[in-house]
């Protein structure tokens, strides 16, 4: 089999052959009277009339005096028949010697039906449209490697009628959603994609710089939630927007960094009204696009036409895990996650409970509405009238995952300011997924916003309905350029333990746990990703830590004190754990006991150093690895 270089060299020779015969290989236009689908569907009306068709050559068969050529123009396929005795001999020979599968051509002639009943075009002349220099994938196998398929998406789509149909359905999906919203009296709007503070979701944003204003700005993480609420205050009763959102997070079957969402806001409505509207909208989309309300995806089967029961957030977690969201300690939740072999990000109650819920949701086929979320996970929602500590929020659940989010929007400016302050505290503690406070939004609320229901959903719903990973439902998902690899080795964390302290096993584990917790809190989101790796049977395992972590030992506390001082002097991140920290959980007592001692008298049990591999290894090279 010829290499691609050989194939390309051969086609370049054919390119020169065309030019030597006075044929432009890349003209600005070619003769084309009808699409191939129009000719096929109106064959009788067009029969015996001279006409020109154009398309990409997808197949050539035959030899000698007759060639059968299959054209494709995106609307359909049609056969053109080249007979040596029906056209100028030189024109026929040039076609036979210069045209390859993948080339674009225009063919002029008359329609006829072959002896086998195939509707065809009898070629009298042909014109070059564009010469291809590289071959198309083999017809029956196409592009097998997933990375190659997504990187050369144009070939993937060209060779796959199934994929072409998927993207037609994707377009119909958003058409159906838009039509539904407009029929219900919603005004379509456009809101900023560049923001000085991100709002409307808990996510890590992309950051860039505005040169003219000399300020940092963020690509939006929601479809104008705080802006659409401003439109409620401006007097518009119903608005919606379909647009792109951006989240600087890892990739998984349900997560990508750039995606399309729809968000709507309806004044004088609450989350009860929202649930009715969303249920109707999802059913409308399903029937319009797919002609059914029954779907099987991710191992679940559900019918959107069925009743949608309500699932209480805390009660479902308690039912499945025994954890009471209102009384369980952080240690209780951590222990349960460890028991369930569930990895988690962050170390506050909000993140841990959300991770526990994500474990529980996997068994729910739906359709259902998740309700009574804890207030911490919804800083923009009204408090529940019936359940203390919960909010008026709802999420449609299908196939073990949420496919939308909505709530009775908070319009109390005093309560909103207090919740923004709590989100600010989370941000300052290292939780970069927490929501940025927006004082201008609170100022709007002080002017007054009517009772409002807001809701958003996105491409994930479509991906679930077609049972495909999310990025496979995008035309051109973001890909790392070929040859560029993610460098996981530029930084390293080394924890050094004081063997001379003669710690018990639990004390050693406690020291390591606190060093790593402090490390994670200081470094924050930059330490983690949401990428996953797959097992042979399709299971998903989170690949959380981006940087290597090593354990080494020291013989004395003094060595650790020197290490910490040297690391700080070198500008590295440092975390320490001392005997005072081991003996009590009271921060006040740790501070008081430490302040009563000189640095040389403080017993260091462990020190963790994080930074560039070269710098950290240079400082810790003399310490042996833990046995």
GIFEN-V412740 format. One record per run of one state. SS is the DSSP state (2 for helix, 1 for strand, 0 for the rest). FROM is the first residue (numbers start at 0). LEN is the number of residues. If there is no record, write none. Layout:
SS/FROM/LEN, SS/FROM/LEN
This chain:
0/0/3, 2/3/17, 0/20/15, 2/35/6, 0/41/1, 2/42/4, 0/46/4, 1/50/11, 0/61/4, 1/65/7, 0/72/4, 1/76/7, 2/83/3, 0/86/2, 2/88/10, 0/98/5, 1/103/10, 0/113/5, 1/118/12, 0/130/15, 2/145/6, 0/151/1, 2/152/6, 0/158/2, 2/160/23, 0/183/3, 1/186/2, 0/188/5, 1/193/2, 0/195/11, 1/206/4, 0/210/4, 1/214/5, 0/219/5, 2/224/9, 0/233/4, 1/237/9, 0/246/5, 1/251/1, 0/252/2, 1/254/1, 0/255/2, 1/257/10, 0/267/3, 2/270/20, 0/290/3, 1/293/4, 0/297/2, 1/299/4, 0/303/5, 1/308/4, 2/312/9, 0/321/8, 2/329/10, 0/339/9, 2/348/13, 0/361/4, 1/365/6, 0/371/2, 1/373/1, 2/374/3, 0/377/3, 1/380/1, 0/381/1, 1/382/1, 0/383/6, 1/389/2, 0/391/1, 1/392/6, 0/398/2, 1/400/2, 0/402/2, 1/404/5, 0/409/3, 2/412/16, 0/428/10, 2/438/9, 0/447/4, 1/451/7, 2/458/7, 0/465/4, 2/469/4, 0/473/17, 1/490/8, 2/498/3, 0/501/3, 2/504/23, 1/527/1, 0/528/3, 1/531/3, 0/534/5, 1/539/3, 0/542/2, 1/544/1, 0/545/2, 1/547/7, 0/554/2, 2/556/13, 0/569/3, 1/572/6, 2/578/5, 0/583/3, 2/586/9, 0/595/3, 2/598/3, 0/601/2, 1/603/9, 2/612/8, 0/620/4, 1/624/1, 0/625/2
